[in-house]
């Protein structure tokens, strides 16, 4: 008699765990943004514009002072010497003076011309002498 042992049942090999599911963004290869190449150039342009504004600011301020003084003087003469309305007087301004605004103080007979954030000048009606600019501060 031959003693043979029955064959042992085969155990299956352990299967490796399944990889975690990937998010849809991780599955597709990531394309670079169409703006990623523009960012350095945009920063360079912004820096150059800032340098230009700083370099030209004294010129802008001087032109704003001149424009506001001109508007005050012409507006005052038009309003108090000619007797026209302030709205009518604004048509007398030179082209390019759209940024200059004028306001009136009827009690003191003063017209103020101003460029927002840059300059403001006033002219006062002085009777026979006409309109006189107030000294700049």
Beta strands, then each sheet from edge to edge (+ up, - down):
strand 1: 100-105
strand 2: 110-115
strand 3: 119-125
strand 4: 131-133
sheet 1: 1+ 2- 3+ 4-
end
